[in-house]
Amino acid sequence: MEIDKDRIDDAILALLYLTLDGDGRAWKGFDWSAMNRLHEKGFIGNPVNKAKSVWLTDKGIVRSEQLFHEMFMVQR
């Protein structure tokens, strides 16, 4: 079987929404290669730095919220 890296990236982006603060920063404790892919896709700033958080772009904030609701919210 082959791993679908795009789905992994979507899950990580959705989870980044959980720790997103008012300044657009989120905890970056995820796989480095996935974080680099999210950066290449334009969803987050460059994750290679000493900070323990990463900033989400406007595009990343919108997409992370959308994915979070799709993946983790209960429809009632």
C-alpha positions in Angstrom: 0.0 0.0 0.0 1.0 3.6 -0.6 0.6 6.4 1.9 -1.5 9.3 0.7 0.7 12.2 1.8 -2.0 14.8 0.8 -4.4 13.3 3.3 -1.7 13.3 6.0 -1.1 16.9 5.2 -4.8 17.7 5.4 -5.0 16.0 8.8 -2.0 17.9 10.2 -3.4 21.2 8.9 -6.7 20.4 10.6 -4.9 19.6 13.8 -2.9 22.9 13.6 -6.3 24.6 13.9 -6.6 23.2 17.5 -3.6 25.3 18.7 -4.1 28.3 16.5 -3.9 31.5 18.4 -5.2 35.0 17.6 -2.0 35.9 15.9 -2.2 33.1 13.4 0.5 30.9 15.1 0.1 27.2 15.9 2.2 24.6 17.7 4.4 22.8 15.2 5.0 19.5 16.8 4.4 17.4 13.7 6.5 15.5 11.2 9.1 17.7 9.6 8.5 16.5 6.0 4.8 17.1 6.3 5.4 20.6 7.7 7.7 21.3 4.8 5.0 20.1 2.3 2.5 22.4 4.0 5.0 25.3 3.6 5.5 24.4 -0.1 1.7 24.4 -0.6 1.5 27.9 0.9 -0.4 27.0 4.0 2.3 27.8 6.6 5.4 30.0 6.9 8.8 28.4 6.8 8.8 25.8 9.7 12.6 25.7 9.8 13.5 27.9 12.8 14.0 27.8 16.5 10.4 28.8 17.4 8.1 26.0 18.7 5.3 27.5 16.6 4.6 28.2 13.0 2.5 30.9 11.4 -0.4 30.0 9.2 -1.0 32.0 6.0 -4.4 33.5 5.4 -5.0 30.6 3.0 -3.8 28.2 5.7 -6.1 29.6 8.4 -9.1 29.3 6.1 -8.2 25.7 4.9 -7.3 24.5 8.5 -10.7 25.6 9.8 -12.5 24.0 6.9 -10.6 20.7 7.3 -11.1 20.8 11.1 -14.9 21.1 10.7 -15.0 18.4 8.0 -12.9 15.9 9.9 -13.7 16.5 13.6 -17.1 18.2 14.1 -20.2 16.2 14.8 -23.1 17.0 12.5 -26.4 17.3 14.4 
